C-alpha cells in the first residue's frame, strides 16, 4: 500500500492529463517523460508551504569560547581583537506537559450539603488530552497518512502514554464535526463562483481504491498561475 501510494503521488506530478486518461488513477497511466522538474529541485511533488506549528518554543543559546593565551608562545591575547567562527547544532528535546487540577470538597456545617469546586471547562473527565496532542495525532493520521498503530507507537514514545486507537479516531471525528458548517458555506460559495476547478486523486485503503475530490473557486490568474481563492 505504501509503495502504491508513493507511486501515485509521483506519477500524479509527471503524468500529463488529457481526455483519454483524466479519469484513470495516476498509478495506471503511462509515465510522461516530458514533464520537467522545478529548477534547482531534485524531487517532485508539492512544495512545502512553510507553515510551522504554533505550540512550540525555541531555546537558543550562544556560547563564546575565549582565546586568552597563545598555544605556541604563551603570550596573553585577552586585549587582542578577534573575529569569530560559528558552528551550530540543532536538536529536538520532547517536552511532556502534565497539568493537574484539584478541586476542594467541603461539607457545609449548617446544612451538611457537600460542595465541590468547579473544574475548568476543558477538563470534563478524569483524564483528557490537550490540543497539542490532538493536533499532533490529527497531523499524523490525516496529513502524513501514518497508520493507526504506528501513530500510537510514536505518541507513546513521546509522552509514555498509550492512547487508544478509538480515541485517536475520535479526534478526527471531532475535527470533521467542527468543519461541518465551514464545508456547507464553502460549498455554497463554490456554486456561486464564475469559474470552478475540480480534480481528483486516488487513494487505496485496505486494497480498495477510493477517490479524493477537490474543488477550487476563483478566477485563474494567467501571470501568477494561480486562482484567486481556493476551497
Number of C-alpha atoms within 10 A of each C-alpha: 11 10 7 11 17 12 14 20 18 17 21 21 17 19 19 17 14 8 6 8 14 15 14 13 18 26 20 11 18 12 16 14 9 9 11 10 13 11 6 6 8 7 10 15 13 9 9 6 6 5 6 7 9 7 8 8 7 6 4 6 5 7 6 7 7 9 12 13 12 11 9 6 7 9 10 12 13 12 7 8 6 9 4 6 4 7 4 6 4 5 6 6 6 9 9 10 9 8 6 8 9 8 10 8 11 12 11 10 8 6 7 9 10 10 11 11 10 13 12 9 7 10 14 10 8 7 8 10 12 13 12 14 16 17 16 14 23 21 15 19 19 11 10 11 13 17 12 17 11 12 22 19 15 16 18 13 12 12 15 11 11 12 15 12 12 9 12 18 15 14 18 18 12 11 14 12 12 11 12 12 11 11 14 11 11 16 14 11 13 20 11 11 13 9 14 16 14 10 12 15 18 19 19 14 10 6 8 7 10 12 12 9 10 12 14 18 22 19 16 15 10 8 6 8 8 12 16 12 12 15 12
